[in-house]
């Protein structure tokens, strides 16, 4: 060290005599409105403010919290954005406790996907498809109702009618896939599938299904999956959907395998910079000498 430590009376930190200061970064302090929103959110989620009940009036919240009216309003705006309250106007208006709906979840997921510019060829979405869609088909086969089956067949007929138009086919195919996941009666799965709807009609998918033969092959897959769901055969539905997803997209396992093989080849090339012919020539030259 180049100097003796001294106590920085202003900060309480240790300062070297040459002016070097111990590494203490800036402290990020949450806004008062965010802290108050967290407090109200916890009370709502714990049931202290039941669904359908009004929060205390804004003036009361200002008095109880000691915050400014603007800070309280910001807190309420955060809760409203999260779907935990709705604002009612009129004589008996105010902030009423609610619960986020499946539509709120879909909207949030859509915004997330669109803001990142992810289409259906993005590795993250491709992984989700290969993992989730076969299970959706299996759960649909196990849990579908007659009404679910009617909708599934109806959407399948729409894809048949749209086979000569790529854009119409992709829209109909999207709704067919939504019908499959709807038959699972799983809110989270349905929300995810609906949220990625725009990705399913992206330019990348239009290029992939630009030929009639590609659309016909996918429709044939749909027909077999429909039959497995109708027969309540989860295993067959799972296997058929797996083949369908991997047939319409470059399989995730193939992508991972290709990447690994290229990495191995590059590593071998680094370890052995001479090609076999050059190595042979070098060996021959050594023997000649």
MOFENUR-V553814 format. One record per residue. N is the residue number from 0. SS is DSSP state (h for helix, s for strand, l for the rest). PSI is psi as a letter, one per 20 degrees, with the letter a starting at -180 (none if undefined). D_CENTER is the distance of its C-alpha to the mean C-alpha in Angstrom with 2 decimals. Layout:
N_SS_PSI_D_CENTER / N_SS_PSI_D_CENTER
This chain:
0_l_q_50.82 / 1_l_i_52.75 / 2_l_r_53.47 / 3_l_q_53.71 / 4_s_q_50.99 / 5_s_q_51.73 / 6_s_p_50.15 / 7_l_o_48.56 / 8_l_h_50.03 / 9_l_h_47.68 / 10_l_i_44.41 / 11_l_j_45.62 / 12_l_r_44.01 / 13_s_p_45.90 / 14_s_p_47.13 / 15_s_q_49.00 / 16_l_i_52.39 / 17_l_j_51.21 / 18_l_i_48.50 / 19_l_p_45.43 / 20_s_q_43.16 / 21_l_q_40.91 / 22_l_n_37.21 / 23_l_o_35.81 / 24_l_r_32.89 / 25_l_q_32.26 / 26_l_p_31.20 / 27_l_o_28.21 / 28_l_p_29.33 / 29_l_q_27.02 / 30_l_q_28.35 / 31_h_h_30.46 / 32_h_h_28.39 / 33_h_g_25.22 / 34_h_g_27.31 / 35_h_h_28.80 / 36_h_h_25.50 / 37_h_g_24.45 / 38_h_g_27.80 / 39_h_h_27.51 / 40_h_g_23.95 / 41_h_g_25.32 / 42_h_h_28.26 / 43_h_g_26.22 / 44_h_h_23.98 / 45_l_i_27.20 / 46_l_j_28.85 / 47_l_h_31.50 / 48_l_n_30.56 / 49_l_q_29.91 / 50_l_p_27.90 / 51_l_i_30.22 / 52_l_q_32.37 / 53_s_q_33.02 / 54_l_r_32.50 / 55_l_q_35.78 / 56_l_q_36.93 / 57_h_g_35.84 / 58_h_h_39.37 / 59_h_g_39.29 / 60_h_h_35.99 / 61_h_g_37.61 / 62_h_g_40.69 / 63_h_h_38.94 / 64_h_h_36.53 / 65_l_j_39.01 / 66_l_r_36.44 / 67_l_r_37.13 / 68_h_h_36.33 / 69_h_g_33.92 / 70_h_g_31.97 / 71_h_g_31.83 / 72_h_h_30.64 / 73_h_h_27.82 / 74_h_g_26.86 / 75_h_h_26.92 / 76_h_h_24.83 / 77_h_g_22.05 / 78_h_h_22.30 / 79_h_g_22.40 / 80_h_h_19.22 / 81_l_i_17.51 / 82_l_j_19.10 / 83_l_i_21.66 / 84_s_q_24.69 / 85_s_q_26.03 / 86_s_p_29.09 / 87_s_p_32.13 / 88_l_r_35.12 / 89_l_a_38.74 / 90_l_g_41.28 / 91_l_k_39.06 / 92_l_a_35.95 / 93_s_a_33.76 / 94_s_o_30.41 / 95_s_p_29.59 / 96_s_p_27.13 / 97_l_a_24.33 / 98_l_q_21.10 / 99_l_p_17.62 / 100_l_r_17.38 / 101_h_h_14.76 / 102_h_h_15.11 / 103_h_g_14.30 / 104_h_g_10.95 / 105_h_g_10.28 / 106_h_g_11.73 / 107_h_g_9.73 / 108_h_g_6.32 / 109_h_g_8.63 / 110_h_g_10.14 / 111_h_g_7.36 / 112_h_g_6.69 / 113_h_h_10.47 / 114_h_h_11.56 / 115_l_i_10.37 / 116_l_k_12.04 / 117_l_p_9.74 / 118_l_a_11.55 / 119_l_i_11.57 / 120_l_i_13.54 / 121_l_p_11.17 / 122_h_h_11.35 / 123_h_g_7.75 / 124_h_h_7.30 / 125_h_g_10.84 / 126_h_g_10.46 / 127_h_h_8.11 / 128_h_g_10.76 / 129_h_h_13.61 / 130_h_g_12.78 / 131_h_g_11.87 / 132_h_g_13.99 / 133_h_h_17.27 / 134_h_h_16.88 / 135_h_g_16.20 / 136_h_g_19.46 / 137_h_g_21.25 / 138_h_h_20.44 / 139_h_g_21.41 / 140_h_h_24.66 / 141_h_h_25.39 / 142_h_j_24.60 / 143_l_q_25.11 / 144_l_r_27.83 / 145_h_h_30.34 / 146_h_h_28.65 / 147_h_g_25.32 / 148_h_h_27.38 / 149_h_g_29.16 / 150_h_g_25.99 / 151_h_g_24.70 / 152_h_h_28.08 / 153_h_g_28.21 / 154_h_h_24.97 / 155_h_g_26.31 / 156_h_h_29.51 / 157_h_g_27.68 / 158_h_h_26.28 / 159_h_g_29.85 / 160_h_h_31.27 / 161_l_j_28.92 / 162_l_h_29.52 / 163_l_j_31.67 / 164_l_o_29.20 / 165_h_g_26.02 / 166_h_g_24.26 / 167_h_h_25.37 / 168_h_g_24.47 / 169_h_h_20.82 / 170_h_g_20.57 / 171_h_h_22.39 / 172_h_h_20.36 / 173_h_g_17.11 / 174_h_h_18.98 / 175_h_g_20.31 / 176_h_h_16.96 / 177_h_h_16.10 / 178_h_h_19.53 / 179_h_g_18.89 / 180_h_h_15.91 / 181_h_h_17.97 / 182_l_i_20.75 / 183_l_h_18.92 / 184_l_k_19.25 / 185_l_o_16.09 / 186_h_g_14.54 / 187_h_g_11.12 / 188_h_g_10.96 / 189_h_g_12.41 / 190_h_g_10.08 / 191_h_g_7.01 / 192_h_h_9.69 / 193_h_h_11.23 / 194_h_h_8.49 / 195_l_j_8.35 / 196_h_g_12.11 / 197_h_h_13.14 / 198_h_h_11.72 / 199_h_i_13.87 / 200_l_k_16.89 / 201_l_r_16.47 / 202_h_h_19.59 / 203_h_g_18.60 / 204_h_h_18.53 / 205_h_g_21.70 / 206_h_h_23.40 / 207_h_h_22.52 / 208_l_k_23.97 / 209_l_h_26.78 / 210_l_q_29.41 / 211_h_h_30.67 / 212_h_h_30.94 / 213_h_g_27.22 / 214_h_g_26.52 / 215_h_g_29.28 / 216_h_g_27.95 / 217_h_h_24.54 / 218_h_h_26.48 / 219_h_h_28.63 / 220_h_g_25.64 / 221_h_g_24.52 / 222_h_g_28.09 / 223_h_h_28.22 / 224_h_g_24.99 / 225_h_g_26.40 / 226_h_g_29.60 / 227_h_h_28.03 / 228_h_g_26.18 / 229_h_h_29.48 / 230_l_j_31.37 / 231_l_l_29.08 / 232_l_n_28.58 / 233_h_g_25.22 / 234_h_g_25.99 / 235_h_g_26.98 / 236_h_g_24.01 / 237_h_g_21.71 / 238_h_g_23.78 / 239_h_g_24.00 / 240_h_h_20.30 / 241_h_g_19.82 / 242_h_h_22.55 / 243_h_g_21.19 / 244_h_g_17.71 / 245_h_h_19.50 / 246_h_h_22.19 / 247_h_i_20.16 / 248_l_q_18.19 / 249_l_p_19.54 / 250_l_p_19.01 / 251_h_g_16.78 / 252_h_h_19.83 / 253_h_g_22.02 / 254_h_g_19.96 / 255_h_g_20.11 / 256_h_g_23.77 / 257_h_g_24.71 / 258_h_g_23.36 / 259_h_g_25.29 / 260_h_g_28.39 / 261_h_h_28.48 / 262_h_g_28.24 / 263_h_g_31.08 / 264_h_g_33.16 / 265_h_h_32.83 / 266_h_g_33.86 / 267_h_h_36.82 / 268_h_h_37.89 / 269_h_h_37.93 / 270_h_h_39.98 / 271_l_m_42.34 / 272_l_h_42.92 / 273_l_p_45.89 / 274_l_r_45.44 / 275_h_g_47.63 / 276_h_g_50.31 / 277_h_h_50.62 / 278_h_h_50.79 / 279_h_g_53.50 / 280_h_h_55.47 / 281_h_h_55.26 / 282_h_g_56.55 / 283_h_g_59.38 / 284_h_h_60.36 / 285_h_g_60.57 / 286_h_h_62.85 / 287_h_h_65.03 / 288_l_none_65.63
